[in-house]
Amino acid sequence: MIFAAISAGIFVLVRYLEAIGIFFPSRDMAVNPPVMGLPWEDVYFKSKDNVTVNGWFFKNPHAKSTLLFAHGNAGNMSDRLFKIKFFYDLGLNIFIFDYRGYGKSEGKPSEAGIYLDAQGAYDYLRSRGDVNMSNIILYGASLGGAVVIDLATQRNAAFLVVESSITNAQDMAKILYPFLPSFFLSLKFNSIDKVRQMSVPKLFIHSLEDQVVPYWVGEKLYLAAGEPKEFLKIHGGHNDGSISNDPSAAAEFIRLLKRKDLL
């Protein structure tokens, strides 16, 4: 009886920590693209389960390829404008979207739900008629890495870029809450199993100084992935370490895109 009560208490605690520890959405848009001098379209589309999702499309007149951007677990897409400008200045179209419950997107975030939002974003691009669907780059940062990995199991892409992301929820739970049994988790984000048989060309990016998702996590994800794949080390913290802030990493990223005829 006591054991059952303790187990139930731990189960409730794990689910509570999941609820407060995974998604940190903001409804307030920090800034709009005109501040950065970027041409943009404010877009709304429906996910498969009929949730209205908001995104921004940045059409570059010189673009050969389109980058579909899945952001991290906090804030919303307005917090990623510096990264968007970096990719736009490379000569790419960019489509970034807010998961359900973030920004102006309806609903409440969930693992299954944000996967559907990403599929809806991809399908929106396919419906436009002015996007070369043979040259789609899936880019995900942090939680967004798990989102684009899942998307790559459902849709075709020319290149998959995973920056500062996780292997699965269990590994992260052991890092953040080592005293709690991770088998009580309802969230999976099981990227490590999804990448094993994935044939799309892949680039994994991770900082040696990442204090939120340790470097070994990114390396473990890379080592588990099937070929073709590459790994790029960057520097900086989880939130400020990025190819957009690392000139040598940016140069290598550009080289890879050119080699794949995506730039």
Helices and strands as residue ranges (DSSP letters): H 2-21, E 24-25, G 33-36, E 41-46, E 52-58, E 66-70, E 74-75, G 77-80, H 81-90, E 93-97, H 111-128, G 133-135, E 136-141, H 143-152, E 159-163, H 169-176, G 182-184, H 191-194, E 202-207, H 215-224, E 229-234, G 243-245, H 247-259
